[in-house]
Amino acid sequence: MEAIAKTTISRWYKSRSVTRQPIRVGRLRGVLFLPPGDRPAPGVIDLFGMIGGLVEFRAALLASRGFVVLALAYMGYKDLPPICYLNLSYFQEAVDWMSYHPRVQSGGLGVVGVSKGGEIGFVMAQYMPQVKALVTISAPTYYMFPAVRHPDDKRHEKDVPLDLDLLKITDLGYHFNRSYVFANDQLIEAWKSDAKILSILGGDDQCLDIRVHQRLWNTMPTEKKANMEVVTYPGAGHIIEPPYTPHYPSSYNNIMGVSFVWGGTPKPHADAQEKSWRRILQFLNTHLQMDSEQTFAPESKL
């Protein structure tokens, strides 16, 4: 099929006043985005999913709203292995480094993670008291492959196996949302800390069974339930990104070597991206106690 028309649209994710610094400190690999000025600001660690490499655009946007943001790579980037067990100490190192950075205000950090990155965020919230605010986007509440090793490197959390009998395959690719079966004692106990949690979900997610977030909330002690807010957007798919990002119902995953079906339909998915972005900013501003004077308006409307 030939295209009827095409055009190129250039987008700026980073305000001109935001500074971008590549990070190679110890084992850490990523990019740090600094808002203008020299005042300490709330710190956030930004994690993407099983696509590997380094993804920067959401971190750049958050920095353009006044946060100090580390876009953290954890597989398939520079000298990081393409796929392996993920040692929890790597993420602890990132938390410690950010906590002592002179531009990061004291009082705790935020973590934003999508899909596998959100799963890692749940684990960070469970084990790292410096994490005070966690945003997960379409994140498993259980351990998926690759599993997470603990800092002693002598044990790792057992990942939930894929049930091939429940796997759905269509012309678009693999639908994973009904193919993981597990018991409640395999849920990540993120509630063990006092972190505030915002879970963003798409009602038409074809990669994640979003009911697992209700299961997590149900297993929480009563006094911890108020720490977690779950927001589901009907008609949205798995990849809920910042506003005006194109909707794509499926894509090829280089790490896994198959096409994943993400779900969603264009209009409700676009609405979810716009509404969830506002909610994410409000959540981080509230729980990381950003000063109104620290927030500045970037060139874009995002």
N, C-alpha and C positions, 0 to 999 in steps of 0.2 A: 504494500500500500504506500503510495506517495503522499508526502505531506502537502497539505493545501497551502500552508503558510508557516513561516517560522521566524522567530526573533530571538535576540539575546538580551537578557536582563541582568544587569550587574547589581549586586546587593552588598551593602556594607554592614558587617556584623559588629565591627569594632569602631567605637567613637575615635575620632582623630586624636583625642587627648588621652586615650588609654595606651599604656606602654605594654609591649609584648616582649617577654624574656624567655628564651629556651632554657629548660632546666635539665641539667645532668649533674646531680648531686648524689654521691654514693650510688645506690641502685636506682634512684628515682629518675624517671624519664618523663618529660612532659613540657608544658609551656605555662608560665605564670603571667597573668594579666593584672596590671596594676591601674587603678583609677587615678586621675590626676591629683596632685597635691602630695603632701608628706604626712598627713594625719593617718593614724591607724584606722582601719575599716574592717568590717566583718569578713572573715575568711571562709571560703567555700572550696571544696574539692569536687570536681566534675568528672563523672565516669560514664563512658558509653558501654555498649554491649559486646557481643561476640563477633563483631566485624574486625576487631583487632586494630592496630595502628593507633594514630592519635587524631582525635576529632576535637576541633577548637571552637566552632562557631557559637555554641551555647555558652561556653566560658567567656568568650569575647563579649557577648550580649550582657551577661551578668555583670562583668566588669564595667560595662558602659552604664550600668545602673548603680555603681558605687561600691561593688564588692571586690575584694582581692580574691582572684579565682585561679586555682591550679587545675588545668586540664591534664589529667593524669593518665598516661598510657600504662597498660599492664600486660599486653601480649602483642606480638607481631609488630614491634616498632623498634627500629635501630637494632641494638643488641639484645632486646628482649625476645625470648623464644616465641614461636608462632602460637603454640598452644601447650599448656602444661598444667600441673597442679599449681594453684595460686597460693603462695605463702602469705598468711595473714600479717607476718612481720613487715612485708613490703608496704602494706597500707598503713600499718602503725607508724612506719618510718615517715610516710607522707604526712600523717596527722601530726607527728612530733615536729617535723620540719616547718609545717605551716603554723603551728601553735607558737613557735619561737621566732617567726619572721617579724622583723621590726614594723612592717606595714600592716600586720594583722592584729586587730584589737583583742584583748584578753576576754575571757568569759566563755569560750567554746567556739566550735566550728560548725559549718553546715556541710552536708553532702548531698549532691544531686546525682542520681544514677538512673539510667534507663536500661531495662531488660536485665542482662547479666550484671551490669553496673549497679542496678538497684538491688539485686540479690547481695552483692558485695556490700552495698550500703547498709542493708539489714544486719549483716555480720559485724560491720564496723560499729554500728549503734549498740550491738549487744556487748562487745568486748572493749570498746574504747570510750571512756567517760568524757573525753574532750568533744565528742560529737553530740551537739545539743539540738540540732535540727536536721532532719532527714527528709528529702523528697525522693520518692521512688516513682518511676514511670513504667508501667507495664512490667513490673518486676516479679519474679518468682519469690514465694515466701519459704522456699525449701532449697536445698542444695542441688544444683544441676551440674552436669559435666562442663568444665573440669572442676573437681572438688577443691575445697580450701584446706590447705595444711596449716597447722598451728605453728607458732614461732619456734617451738622445740623441734619441729620437723620430724617428730616421731609418731605423730598421729594426724589423720585428716578426717574431715567429715565425709561420711559416705554419701555420694550423690544418688539421687532418686533415679532408678533405671527407666529407660524408655520402654513402654509396652507396645511392641510392634503390631499386635493385634488390634490396638486402638488407634493406630496411626492412619490418618486419612490422607490420600494422595489424589490430587486433581491435576488438570492441565496447568494450573498456575504453580503447583509445587506441593510442598508438605504442610499439612495442617497439624500442628503439634498440640493444640489446646485441649485435647481429651486423652492424651497419650501418656500422662504421668499419673500413677496411682501410688499413694503413700498414706501412712498413718499420721495422726496429729502429733505424735512425739518426734516426727521428722521435720516439723516446722522450725524455722529459725526463731529463737527466743529473743527477738529484738526488744521486747518489752522489759528485759532485765535491767536496762538502763533507764534514765529519766528523759531520754531524747524525745522530742516531739516529732511525730511522723505524719507526713502527708503522702497518701498513696493516690496517684493518678492512674485511672484505668479507662480503656476503651470498651464499650459494650459489645462491639463486634470483633474483638480480638481473636484471631485465628491461630495465634502462637501460644498464648497463655490462657489457662482456665482461670478467669478472674475471680471465680468463687473462692479461690484459695485465700484471698484477703479477708473474706468474711470468716473463714475457718481460723485464720490467725487471730483475728479480733475476738472470736468466741473463746479461744483458749487462753486469752490474757487474764491475769488476775483482775478482779473488778476495779481495784483502785488504779489500774494502769490503762484501762480502756479509754479514758479521756485523753490520753496522750496520742492516740492514733485517729486520724481522719481519713476516710476512704471516699473518693469522689469518682463516680463512673459517668462517662459521657456516652449516651446512646448513639450508636451508628459509627463510632470512632474505632479505628483499628489499633494495632500494637505500637506503631512508631509515631507517638505523639510528640512532635517537635515544636519549637517556637513558631509563632504565627507566620503565615504566608510561605511556609515550606510546602512543596508539592506533596500531594498524597500519592503514594504508590502502594497498591494492594499486595504486591509480592516483589521479591528481589532475590538475586543470587548471593549466597553467603560463601565467600572465599575460604573461610576457616573450615566450615563443615562440608563444603563441596556440593551443596544442594540448594534449590530455590525454596525459600521460606514464604508462606502465605501469611500476610500481616492482617488482612481484613480491612474493614471500614469502607465507607462510601464518601465521595469527595466533599459534599456540602457539610454533613455533620462532623466529618473529620476535621475540616477547616475550622468550623465553629469551636470544636474541642481544643484545637491548638491555640486559638486566640484566648478563650476563656481560661484554660489551664495555665497559660503563661502569666496572666494577671494574678491568678491565685497563688502561683509559685512565688512570685515577687513579693506579694503581701505576706505570705507565710514566712519567708526568709527575713524580711524586714522586721516582722513582729518578734520572732523567736531568736534572732541574732541581735536584736535591739539596735538597729541602725538609726543613727541620728538623722532627722529630716534635713539637717544642713549638709550631710554627707551625700545624700542622693542628688544626682544632677541629671538634667535632661540631655540625652545624646542627640546626635543629628537625626537618627531614625525615630520612628514612632513606636518601635518595639521597646 
